[in-house]
Amino acid sequence: NVGAIHGRILTAWSGAALVGPTTLTMMRSRSEMQAIQALSEAIPEHQFEAAFGAKKDMLTQLAEAKTVTISRLMDLHPVGMVDPTPHLYDTTCFSICGMLGMAAAANLLVRPLPLPQ
């Protein structure tokens, strides 16, 4: 039984090593893009175009090219605007907690194999 258990564990670890970081990176990128979109909505079109040389319609492409960043958008906002950078990992951390909870529940469901008679 040790070989079968090892095979399953190694398969699960390999899947977790590939899926986990990829999922977390995608979630963080999505949070960053949402913050960029929210910040850009508060900036007038003419000010955005003067700062980045493109219209807001190109926001996604500008953000992917790192032309538009949260820090550059914060420079265009008035003093007192809350910087969303410290909260970019909130969704990611909550998701990690959920995954750890599911892993703990799965571990609690593990039972010994019945003895052969």
C-alpha atoms as one frame of an Amber mdcrd trajectory, in Angstrom:
protein
   0.000   0.000   0.000   2.956   2.345   0.550   3.647   2.627  -3.198   0.049
   3.533  -3.995  -0.072   6.102  -1.213   3.225   7.623  -2.337   2.002   7.810
  -5.918  -1.140   9.662  -4.914   0.713  12.052  -2.622   3.309  12.873  -5.288
   0.548  13.457  -7.838  -1.306  15.763  -5.457   1.867  17.677  -4.570   2.765
  18.106  -8.232  -0.692  19.421  -9.020  -0.593  21.781  -6.048   2.873  23.021
  -7.048   1.578  23.948 -10.501  -1.964  25.128  -9.801  -1.422  26.974  -6.514
   1.113  29.648  -7.521  -0.523  30.142 -10.912  -3.932  30.711  -9.330  -2.559
  33.093  -6.723  -0.661  35.101  -9.342  -3.787  35.408 -11.470  -5.812  36.554
  -8.471  -3.245  39.192  -7.552  -3.103  40.433 -11.154  -6.885  40.689 -11.237
  -6.877  42.688  -7.978  -4.216  45.003  -9.385  -6.198  45.569 -12.593  -9.367
  46.296 -10.613  -7.472  48.875  -8.542  -6.038  50.470 -11.695  -9.503  50.671
 -13.264 -11.001  52.191 -10.117  -8.241  54.808  -9.889  -8.435  55.683 -13.574
 -12.183  56.296 -13.360 -11.552  59.202 -10.982  -9.074  60.886 -13.345 -10.420
  63.207 -16.047  -9.889  61.961 -19.614  -7.714  64.912 -20.660  -5.425  64.520
 -17.616  -5.075  60.771 -18.257  -4.255  61.357 -21.928  -1.682  64.041 -21.064
   0.052  61.761 -18.551   0.073  58.511 -20.550  -0.274  59.585 -24.173  -3.322
  57.417 -24.766  -7.025  57.392 -24.029  -8.628  55.409 -21.234  -9.890  52.929
 -23.831  -6.327  51.578 -23.962  -6.109  51.089 -20.178  -5.808  47.302 -20.270
  -2.968  47.369 -22.812  -1.206  50.194 -20.947  -1.460  48.307 -17.653  -0.134
  45.078 -19.209   2.820  47.026 -20.622   3.346  48.580 -17.155   2.920  52.059
 -18.621   0.002  52.677 -16.268   0.720  51.612 -12.698  -0.994  52.251  -9.404
   1.805  54.535  -8.237   1.647  56.634 -11.428  -2.129  56.909 -11.103  -1.769
  57.934  -7.454   0.470  60.813  -8.576  -2.466  62.156 -10.604  -4.956  61.966
  -7.731  -5.483  64.691  -5.149  -3.881  64.444  -1.728  -5.908  62.277   0.616
  -6.812  59.590  -1.929  -6.384  56.149  -0.376  -3.655  54.028  -1.978  -5.077
  50.549  -2.775  -1.637  48.890  -2.906  -1.695  47.471   0.662  -4.996  45.729
  -0.092  -4.009  43.991  -3.340  -3.365  40.695  -1.578  -6.592  40.662   0.470
  -8.533  38.427  -1.921  -5.486  36.246  -2.459  -4.925  35.743   1.283  -8.600
  34.980   1.890  -8.443  32.388  -0.892  -5.333  30.818   0.624  -7.181  30.554
   3.947 -10.086  28.859   2.180  -7.749  26.388   0.469  -6.050  25.608   3.776
  -9.470  25.044   5.358 -10.401  22.610   2.587  -7.056  20.824   3.028  -7.648
  20.534   6.783 -11.135  19.130   6.172  -9.729  16.634   3.667  -7.122  15.536
   6.212  -9.834  14.998   8.807 -11.686  12.727   6.376  -8.715  10.352   6.043
  -9.440   7.045   7.769  -7.337   3.914   8.192  -7.809   1.127   5.683  -9.794
  -1.888   6.935  -7.638  -4.830   7.940  -7.781  -7.811   5.570  -9.477 -10.849
   7.091
